[in-house]
Amino acid sequence: MDDNTLASLTITNLIESGAAFAIRHGSGDTCYIPASVAFTSGLKAGDVVTAALVPNPNDLARERTPFMARYVAPLAKEDGAQGTAPIDFIRLALKEGGVWTPEMMLAHFKGSHDDPITIDDVRRLLGSLFQEGACARFTMLRGPRQLTPSREWFTAYPDRADVDEFDEVAQ
């Protein structure tokens, strides 16, 4: 990667130090944003921005967070669905109700957006919403030694989720 390669990112979270993390659209790679850059840009979770990326200078973190943003410029938002950040779109879809798989959410998002977002991006964004308490996650493991779920379902209203919805989604 050349120095200062521009890429589109969705900010996933800000940590106590003021630094932020983001997901790169298209590849799903994670990006570290230093506190000075995050503060100057006024970032918040869910923002969609364009950033100048360089390889992460921290050798110990490079494997899981391959890039660092040296500069972040907020993207201009458009009116309507096209201007909605992926995390805001997913949050709204969850609030509308129902049980969602990452694949269903990706198809729903692509139905109204041209953004190059991948299934891994959607999984990370749903996981971020789960971590902040905006939705519940149900997972299915096929055996006691399985470390990653075979299936995942997400809903904003777990007390209203019907088992039949899980069956319909699974098929």
mmCIF file of the C-alpha atoms, coordinates in Angstrom:
data_MODEL
# 
_entry.id   MODEL 
# 
loop_
_atom_site.group_PDB 
_atom_site.id 
_atom_site.type_symbol 
_atom_site.label_atom_id 
_atom_site.label_alt_id 
_atom_site.label_comp_id 
_atom_site.label_asym_id 
_atom_site.label_entity_id 
_atom_site.label_seq_id 
_atom_site.pdbx_PDB_ins_code 
_atom_site.Cartn_x 
_atom_site.Cartn_y 
_atom_site.Cartn_z 
_atom_site.occupancy 
_atom_site.B_iso_or_equiv 
_atom_site.pdbx_formal_charge 
_atom_site.auth_seq_id 
_atom_site.auth_comp_id 
_atom_site.auth_asym_id 
_atom_site.auth_atom_id 
_atom_site.pdbx_PDB_model_num 
ATOM 1   C CA . MET A 1 1   ? 0.000   0.000   0.000  1.00 0.00 ? 1   MET A CA 1 
ATOM 2   C CA . ASP A 1 2   ? 1.286   3.450   -0.895 1.00 0.00 ? 2   ASP A CA 1 
ATOM 3   C CA . ASP A 1 3   ? 1.502   6.123   1.757  1.00 0.00 ? 3   ASP A CA 1 
ATOM 4   C CA . ASN A 1 4   ? -1.724  8.047   2.219  1.00 0.00 ? 4   ASN A CA 1 
ATOM 5   C CA . THR A 1 5   ? -4.017  5.717   0.273  1.00 0.00 ? 5   THR A CA 1 
ATOM 6   C CA . LEU A 1 6   ? -7.543  7.097   0.554  1.00 0.00 ? 6   LEU A CA 1 
ATOM 7   C CA . ALA A 1 7   ? -10.231 4.684   1.714  1.00 0.00 ? 7   ALA A CA 1 
ATOM 8   C CA . SER A 1 8   ? -13.826 4.814   2.913  1.00 0.00 ? 8   SER A CA 1 
ATOM 9   C CA . LEU A 1 9   ? -14.313 3.756   6.558  1.00 0.00 ? 9   LEU A CA 1 
ATOM 10  C CA . THR A 1 10  ? -17.088 3.312   9.097  1.00 0.00 ? 10  THR A CA 1 
ATOM 11  C CA . ILE A 1 11  ? -16.108 4.264   12.643 1.00 0.00 ? 11  ILE A CA 1 
ATOM 12  C CA . THR A 1 12  ? -17.003 1.353   14.930 1.00 0.00 ? 12  THR A CA 1 
ATOM 13  C CA . ASN A 1 13  ? -15.918 2.602   18.344 1.00 0.00 ? 13  ASN A CA 1 
ATOM 14  C CA . LEU A 1 14  ? -13.943 5.161   20.323 1.00 0.00 ? 14  LEU A CA 1 
ATOM 15  C CA . ILE A 1 15  ? -11.918 4.094   23.323 1.00 0.00 ? 15  ILE A CA 1 
ATOM 16  C CA . GLU A 1 16  ? -11.252 5.905   26.583 1.00 0.00 ? 16  GLU A CA 1 
ATOM 17  C CA . SER A 1 17  ? -7.921  7.316   25.380 1.00 0.00 ? 17  SER A CA 1 
ATOM 18  C CA . GLY A 1 18  ? -9.773  9.123   22.563 1.00 0.00 ? 18  GLY A CA 1 
ATOM 19  C CA . ALA A 1 19  ? -8.435  6.862   19.814 1.00 0.00 ? 19  ALA A CA 1 
ATOM 20  C CA . ALA A 1 20  ? -10.902 5.185   17.463 1.00 0.00 ? 20  ALA A CA 1 
ATOM 21  C CA . PHE A 1 21  ? -11.240 2.067   15.351 1.00 0.00 ? 21  PHE A CA 1 
ATOM 22  C CA . ALA A 1 22  ? -12.936 1.680   11.993 1.00 0.00 ? 22  ALA A CA 1 
ATOM 23  C CA . ILE A 1 23  ? -13.790 -0.875  9.328  1.00 0.00 ? 23  ILE A CA 1 
ATOM 24  C CA . ARG A 1 24  ? -12.518 -0.319  5.798  1.00 0.00 ? 24  ARG A CA 1 
ATOM 25  C CA . HIS A 1 25  ? -15.311 -0.649  3.246  1.00 0.00 ? 25  HIS A CA 1 
ATOM 26  C CA . GLY A 1 26  ? -14.832 -3.401  0.719  1.00 0.00 ? 26  GLY A CA 1 
ATOM 27  C CA . SER A 1 27  ? -12.109 -5.323  2.528  1.00 0.00 ? 27  SER A CA 1 
ATOM 28  C CA . GLY A 1 28  ? -13.392 -5.368  6.124  1.00 0.00 ? 28  GLY A CA 1 
ATOM 29  C CA . ASP A 1 29  ? -9.892  -4.557  7.434  1.00 0.00 ? 29  ASP A CA 1 
ATOM 30  C CA . THR A 1 30  ? -9.739  -2.759  10.763 1.00 0.00 ? 30  THR A CA 1 
ATOM 31  C CA . CYS A 1 31  ? -8.051  0.616   11.048 1.00 0.00 ? 31  CYS A CA 1 
ATOM 32  C CA . TYR A 1 32  ? -6.617  2.401   14.071 1.00 0.00 ? 32  TYR A CA 1 
ATOM 33  C CA . ILE A 1 33  ? -7.215  6.142   14.327 1.00 0.00 ? 33  ILE A CA 1 
ATOM 34  C CA . PRO A 1 34  ? -4.955  7.953   16.813 1.00 0.00 ? 34  PRO A CA 1 
ATOM 35  C CA . ALA A 1 35  ? -6.626  10.137  19.455 1.00 0.00 ? 35  ALA A CA 1 
ATOM 36  C CA . SER A 1 36  ? -5.271  13.350  17.926 1.00 0.00 ? 36  SER A CA 1 
ATOM 37  C CA . VAL A 1 37  ? -6.825  12.512  14.543 1.00 0.00 ? 37  VAL A CA 1 
ATOM 38  C CA . ALA A 1 38  ? -10.116 11.275  16.041 1.00 0.00 ? 38  ALA A CA 1 
ATOM 39  C CA . PHE A 1 39  ? -10.487 14.354  18.252 1.00 0.00 ? 39  PHE A CA 1 
ATOM 40  C CA . THR A 1 40  ? -9.626  16.815  15.477 1.00 0.00 ? 40  THR A CA 1 
ATOM 41  C CA . SER A 1 41  ? -12.156 15.154  13.172 1.00 0.00 ? 41  SER A CA 1 
ATOM 42  C CA . GLY A 1 42  ? -14.879 15.009  15.848 1.00 0.00 ? 42  GLY A CA 1 
ATOM 43  C CA . LEU A 1 43  ? -15.522 11.324  15.156 1.00 0.00 ? 43  LEU A CA 1 
ATOM 44  C CA . LYS A 1 44  ? -18.320 9.278   16.673 1.00 0.00 ? 44  LYS A CA 1 
ATOM 45  C CA . ALA A 1 45  ? -19.339 5.637   16.224 1.00 0.00 ? 45  ALA A CA 1 
ATOM 46  C CA . GLY A 1 46  ? -21.231 5.134   12.983 1.00 0.00 ? 46  GLY A CA 1 
ATOM 47  C CA . ASP A 1 47  ? -19.607 8.001   11.078 1.00 0.00 ? 47  ASP A CA 1 
ATOM 48  C CA . VAL A 1 48  ? -18.661 7.221   7.489  1.00 0.00 ? 48  VAL A CA 1 
ATOM 49  C CA . VAL A 1 49  ? -15.457 8.989   6.547  1.00 0.00 ? 49  VAL A CA 1 
ATOM 50  C CA . THR A 1 50  ? -12.669 9.075   4.000  1.00 0.00 ? 50  THR A CA 1 
ATOM 51  C CA . ALA A 1 51  ? -9.227  8.560   5.503  1.00 0.00 ? 51  ALA A CA 1 
ATOM 52  C CA . ALA A 1 52  ? -5.606  8.571   4.415  1.00 0.00 ? 52  ALA A CA 1 
ATOM 53  C CA . LEU A 1 53  ? -4.311  5.138   5.451  1.00 0.00 ? 53  LEU A CA 1 
ATOM 54  C CA . VAL A 1 54  ? -0.791  3.878   6.037  1.00 0.00 ? 54  VAL A CA 1 
ATOM 55  C CA . PRO A 1 55  ? 0.385   0.474   7.254  1.00 0.00 ? 55  PRO A CA 1 
ATOM 56  C CA . ASN A 1 56  ? 0.040   0.275   11.053 1.00 0.00 ? 56  ASN A CA 1 
ATOM 57  C CA . PRO A 1 57  ? 3.432   1.223   12.528 1.00 0.00 ? 57  PRO A CA 1 
ATOM 58  C CA . ASN A 1 58  ? 2.770   -0.949  15.606 1.00 0.00 ? 58  ASN A CA 1 
ATOM 59  C CA . ASP A 1 59  ? 4.291   -4.318  14.666 1.00 0.00 ? 59  ASP A CA 1 
ATOM 60  C CA . LEU A 1 60  ? 2.477   -6.144  17.489 1.00 0.00 ? 60  LEU A CA 1 
ATOM 61  C CA . ALA A 1 61  ? -0.974  -4.954  16.357 1.00 0.00 ? 61  ALA A CA 1 
ATOM 62  C CA . ARG A 1 62  ? -0.455  -5.037  12.584 1.00 0.00 ? 62  ARG A CA 1 
ATOM 63  C CA . GLU A 1 63  ? -1.849  -8.564  12.143 1.00 0.00 ? 63  GLU A CA 1 
ATOM 64  C CA . ARG A 1 64  ? -5.287  -7.743  13.598 1.00 0.00 ? 64  ARG A CA 1 
ATOM 65  C CA . THR A 1 65  ? -5.308  -4.003  12.731 1.00 0.00 ? 65  THR A CA 1 
ATOM 66  C CA . PRO A 1 66  ? -3.336  -3.626  9.506  1.00 0.00 ? 66  PRO A CA 1 
ATOM 67  C CA . PHE A 1 67  ? -3.879  0.114   8.921  1.00 0.00 ? 67  PHE A CA 1 
ATOM 68  C CA . MET A 1 68  ? -3.629  3.456   10.694 1.00 0.00 ? 68  MET A CA 1 
ATOM 69  C CA . ALA A 1 69  ? -5.370  6.642   9.574  1.00 0.00 ? 69  ALA A CA 1 
ATOM 70  C CA . ARG A 1 70  ? -3.121  9.706   9.321  1.00 0.00 ? 70  ARG A CA 1 
ATOM 71  C CA . TYR A 1 71  ? -5.931  12.044  8.279  1.00 0.00 ? 71  TYR A CA 1 
ATOM 72  C CA . VAL A 1 72  ? -9.728  11.761  8.385  1.00 0.00 ? 72  VAL A CA 1 
ATOM 73  C CA . ALA A 1 73  ? -12.164 13.938  6.455  1.00 0.00 ? 73  ALA A CA 1 
ATOM 74  C CA . PRO A 1 74  ? -15.928 13.540  7.101  1.00 0.00 ? 74  PRO A CA 1 
ATOM 75  C CA . LEU A 1 75  ? -17.925 12.438  4.067  1.00 0.00 ? 75  LEU A CA 1 
ATOM 76  C CA . ALA A 1 76  ? -20.699 14.710  2.954  1.00 0.00 ? 76  ALA A CA 1 
ATOM 77  C CA . LYS A 1 77  ? -24.036 13.064  3.699  1.00 0.00 ? 77  LYS A CA 1 
ATOM 78  C CA . GLU A 1 78  ? -26.702 12.949  1.055  1.00 0.00 ? 78  GLU A CA 1 
ATOM 79  C CA . ASP A 1 79  ? -30.433 13.042  1.626  1.00 0.00 ? 79  ASP A CA 1 
ATOM 80  C CA . GLY A 1 80  ? -32.243 9.729   1.814  1.00 0.00 ? 80  GLY A CA 1 
ATOM 81  C CA . ALA A 1 81  ? -31.019 6.175   2.230  1.00 0.00 ? 81  ALA A CA 1 
ATOM 82  C CA . GLN A 1 82  ? -27.847 6.637   0.158  1.00 0.00 ? 82  GLN A CA 1 
ATOM 83  C CA . GLY A 1 83  ? -26.467 9.064   2.772  1.00 0.00 ? 83  GLY A CA 1 
ATOM 84  C CA . THR A 1 84  ? -27.142 6.772   5.731  1.00 0.00 ? 84  THR A CA 1 
ATOM 85  C CA . ALA A 1 85  ? -24.061 5.339   7.404  1.00 0.00 ? 85  ALA A CA 1 
ATOM 86  C CA . PRO A 1 86  ? -24.077 1.517   7.387  1.00 0.00 ? 86  PRO A CA 1 
ATOM 87  C CA . ILE A 1 87  ? -24.214 1.309   11.195 1.00 0.00 ? 87  ILE A CA 1 
ATOM 88  C CA . ASP A 1 88  ? -27.140 3.758   11.336 1.00 0.00 ? 88  ASP A CA 1 
ATOM 89  C CA . PHE A 1 89  ? -28.966 1.815   8.621  1.00 0.00 ? 89  PHE A CA 1 
ATOM 90  C CA . ILE A 1 90  ? -28.447 -1.470  10.491 1.00 0.00 ? 90  ILE A CA 1 
ATOM 91  C CA . ARG A 1 91  ? -29.514 0.094   13.808 1.00 0.00 ? 91  ARG A CA 1 
ATOM 92  C CA . LEU A 1 92  ? -32.716 1.402   12.190 1.00 0.00 ? 92  LEU A CA 1 
ATOM 93  C CA . ALA A 1 93  ? -33.462 -1.967  10.532 1.00 0.00 ? 93  ALA A CA 1 
ATOM 94  C CA . LEU A 1 94  ? -33.080 -3.730  13.901 1.00 0.00 ? 94  LEU A CA 1 
ATOM 95  C CA . LYS A 1 95  ? -35.381 -1.207  15.581 1.00 0.00 ? 95  LYS A CA 1 
ATOM 96  C CA . GLU A 1 96  ? -38.030 -1.902  12.939 1.00 0.00 ? 96  GLU A CA 1 
ATOM 97  C CA . GLY A 1 97  ? -38.212 -5.417  14.404 1.00 0.00 ? 97  GLY A CA 1 
ATOM 98  C CA . GLY A 1 98  ? -37.738 -8.980  13.340 1.00 0.00 ? 98  GLY A CA 1 
ATOM 99  C CA . VAL A 1 99  ? -34.842 -11.389 13.504 1.00 0.00 ? 99  VAL A CA 1 
ATOM 100 C CA . TRP A 1 100 ? -31.899 -10.782 11.184 1.00 0.00 ? 100 TRP A CA 1 
ATOM 101 C CA . THR A 1 101 ? -28.929 -12.820 10.012 1.00 0.00 ? 101 THR A CA 1 
ATOM 102 C CA . PRO A 1 102 ? -25.862 -10.957 8.741  1.00 0.00 ? 102 PRO A CA 1 
ATOM 103 C CA . GLU A 1 103 ? -26.658 -12.212 5.222  1.00 0.00 ? 103 GLU A CA 1 
ATOM 104 C CA . MET A 1 104 ? -30.212 -10.850 5.382  1.00 0.00 ? 104 MET A CA 1 
ATOM 105 C CA . MET A 1 105 ? -28.961 -7.509  6.686  1.00 0.00 ? 105 MET A CA 1 
ATOM 106 C CA . LEU A 1 106 ? -26.385 -7.276  3.878  1.00 0.00 ? 106 LEU A CA 1 
ATOM 107 C CA . ALA A 1 107 ? -29.057 -7.935  1.243  1.00 0.00 ? 107 ALA A CA 1 
ATOM 108 C CA . HIS A 1 108 ? -31.356 -5.356  2.878  1.00 0.00 ? 108 HIS A CA 1 
ATOM 109 C CA . PHE A 1 109 ? -28.539 -2.775  2.930  1.00 0.00 ? 109 PHE A CA 1 
ATOM 110 C CA . LYS A 1 110 ? -27.499 -3.408  -0.677 1.00 0.00 ? 110 LYS A CA 1 
ATOM 111 C CA . GLY A 1 111 ? -31.124 -3.007  -1.757 1.00 0.00 ? 111 GLY A CA 1 
ATOM 112 C CA . SER A 1 112 ? -30.900 0.735   -1.077 1.00 0.00 ? 112 SER A CA 1 
ATOM 113 C CA . HIS A 1 113 ? -27.155 1.526   -1.060 1.00 0.00 ? 113 HIS A CA 1 
ATOM 114 C CA . ASP A 1 114 ? -24.287 1.458   -3.555 1.00 0.00 ? 114 ASP A CA 1 
ATOM 115 C CA . ASP A 1 115 ? -21.596 1.300   -0.842 1.00 0.00 ? 115 ASP A CA 1 
ATOM 116 C CA . PRO A 1 116 ? -19.069 -1.536  -1.304 1.00 0.00 ? 116 PRO A CA 1 
ATOM 117 C CA . ILE A 1 117 ? -19.791 -3.303  1.990  1.00 0.00 ? 117 ILE A CA 1 
ATOM 118 C CA . THR A 1 118 ? -18.990 -6.978  2.649  1.00 0.00 ? 118 THR A CA 1 
ATOM 119 C CA . ILE A 1 119 ? -20.565 -9.641  4.837  1.00 0.00 ? 119 ILE A CA 1 
ATOM 120 C CA . ASP A 1 120 ? -17.598 -9.280  7.215  1.00 0.00 ? 120 ASP A CA 1 
ATOM 121 C CA . ASP A 1 121 ? -18.350 -5.547  7.511  1.00 0.00 ? 121 ASP A CA 1 
ATOM 122 C CA . VAL A 1 122 ? -21.961 -6.347  8.421  1.00 0.00 ? 122 VAL A CA 1 
ATOM 123 C CA . ARG A 1 123 ? -20.889 -8.979  10.973 1.00 0.00 ? 123 ARG A CA 1 
ATOM 124 C CA . ARG A 1 124 ? -18.519 -6.503  12.632 1.00 0.00 ? 124 ARG A CA 1 
ATOM 125 C CA . LEU A 1 125 ? -21.142 -3.750  12.697 1.00 0.00 ? 125 LEU A CA 1 
ATOM 126 C CA . LEU A 1 126 ? -23.764 -6.100  14.168 1.00 0.00 ? 126 LEU A CA 1 
ATOM 127 C CA . GLY A 1 127 ? -21.179 -7.228  16.723 1.00 0.00 ? 127 GLY A CA 1 
ATOM 128 C CA . SER A 1 128 ? -20.460 -3.591  17.585 1.00 0.00 ? 128 SER A CA 1 
ATOM 129 C CA . LEU A 1 129 ? -24.176 -2.918  18.084 1.00 0.00 ? 129 LEU A CA 1 
ATOM 130 C CA . PHE A 1 130 ? -24.395 -6.023  20.280 1.00 0.00 ? 130 PHE A CA 1 
ATOM 131 C CA . GLN A 1 131 ? -21.437 -4.797  22.357 1.00 0.00 ? 131 GLN A CA 1 
ATOM 132 C CA . GLU A 1 132 ? -23.085 -1.419  22.939 1.00 0.00 ? 132 GLU A CA 1 
ATOM 133 C CA . GLY A 1 133 ? -26.346 -3.109  23.968 1.00 0.00 ? 133 GLY A CA 1 
ATOM 134 C CA . ALA A 1 134 ? -28.404 -2.012  20.952 1.00 0.00 ? 134 ALA A CA 1 
ATOM 135 C CA . CYS A 1 135 ? -29.400 -5.585  20.054 1.00 0.00 ? 135 CYS A CA 1 
ATOM 136 C CA . ALA A 1 136 ? -29.348 -9.175  21.251 1.00 0.00 ? 136 ALA A CA 1 
ATOM 137 C CA . ARG A 1 137 ? -27.374 -11.923 19.542 1.00 0.00 ? 137 ARG A CA 1 
ATOM 138 C CA . PHE A 1 138 ? -28.365 -15.564 19.449 1.00 0.00 ? 138 PHE A CA 1 
ATOM 139 C CA . THR A 1 139 ? -25.806 -18.106 18.296 1.00 0.00 ? 139 THR A CA 1 
ATOM 140 C CA . MET A 1 140 ? -25.894 -21.762 17.388 1.00 0.00 ? 140 MET A CA 1 
ATOM 141 C CA . LEU A 1 141 ? -22.954 -24.080 18.011 1.00 0.00 ? 141 LEU A CA 1 
ATOM 142 C CA . ARG A 1 142 ? -22.989 -27.609 16.588 1.00 0.00 ? 142 ARG A CA 1 
ATOM 143 C CA . GLY A 1 143 ? -20.822 -29.115 19.323 1.00 0.00 ? 143 GLY A CA 1 
ATOM 144 C CA . PRO A 1 144 ? -18.993 -28.385 22.573 1.00 0.00 ? 144 PRO A CA 1 
ATOM 145 C CA . ARG A 1 145 ? -15.619 -27.903 20.854 1.00 0.00 ? 145 ARG A CA 1 
ATOM 146 C CA . GLN A 1 146 ? -16.812 -25.457 18.246 1.00 0.00 ? 146 GLN A CA 1 
ATOM 147 C CA . LEU A 1 147 ? -15.371 -21.984 18.904 1.00 0.00 ? 147 LEU A CA 1 
ATOM 148 C CA . THR A 1 148 ? -17.205 -19.964 16.279 1.00 0.00 ? 148 THR A CA 1 
ATOM 149 C CA . PRO A 1 149 ? -20.969 -20.049 15.800 1.00 0.00 ? 149 PRO A CA 1 
ATOM 150 C CA . SER A 1 150 ? -22.502 -21.923 12.878 1.00 0.00 ? 150 SER A CA 1 
ATOM 151 C CA . ARG A 1 151 ? -25.334 -19.404 12.757 1.00 0.00 ? 151 ARG A CA 1 
ATOM 152 C CA . GLU A 1 152 ? -26.088 -16.038 14.302 1.00 0.00 ? 152 GLU A CA 1 
ATOM 153 C CA . TRP A 1 153 ? -29.320 -14.100 14.639 1.00 0.00 ? 153 TRP A CA 1 
ATOM 154 C CA . PHE A 1 154 ? -29.737 -10.507 15.801 1.00 0.00 ? 154 PHE A CA 1 
ATOM 155 C CA . THR A 1 155 ? -32.787 -8.657  17.080 1.00 0.00 ? 155 THR A CA 1 
ATOM 156 C CA . ALA A 1 156 ? -33.477 -5.431  18.944 1.00 0.00 ? 156 ALA A CA 1 
ATOM 157 C CA . TYR A 1 157 ? -36.413 -7.009  20.772 1.00 0.00 ? 157 TYR A CA 1 
ATOM 158 C CA . PRO A 1 158 ? -35.369 -10.441 22.115 1.00 0.00 ? 158 PRO A CA 1 
ATOM 159 C CA . ASP A 1 159 ? -38.410 -10.661 24.372 1.00 0.00 ? 159 ASP A CA 1 
ATOM 160 C CA . ARG A 1 160 ? -40.658 -10.434 21.299 1.00 0.00 ? 160 ARG A CA 1 
ATOM 161 C CA . ALA A 1 161 ? -38.663 -12.813 19.070 1.00 0.00 ? 161 ALA A CA 1 
ATOM 162 C CA . ASP A 1 162 ? -40.595 -15.928 18.176 1.00 0.00 ? 162 ASP A CA 1 
ATOM 163 C CA . VAL A 1 163 ? -38.833 -19.264 17.709 1.00 0.00 ? 163 VAL A CA 1 
ATOM 164 C CA . ASP A 1 164 ? -40.608 -19.555 14.349 1.00 0.00 ? 164 ASP A CA 1 
ATOM 165 C CA . GLU A 1 165 ? -38.712 -16.481 13.144 1.00 0.00 ? 165 GLU A CA 1 
ATOM 166 C CA . PHE A 1 166 ? -35.412 -18.247 13.819 1.00 0.00 ? 166 PHE A CA 1 
ATOM 167 C CA . ASP A 1 167 ? -36.586 -21.244 11.791 1.00 0.00 ? 167 ASP A CA 1 
ATOM 168 C CA . GLU A 1 168 ? -37.710 -19.029 8.905  1.00 0.00 ? 168 GLU A CA 1 
ATOM 169 C CA . VAL A 1 169 ? -34.420 -17.158 8.902  1.00 0.00 ? 169 VAL A CA 1 
ATOM 170 C CA . ALA A 1 170 ? -32.383 -20.371 9.083  1.00 0.00 ? 170 ALA A CA 1 
ATOM 171 C CA . GLN A 1 171 ? -33.917 -21.766 5.903  1.00 0.00 ? 171 GLN A CA 1 
# 
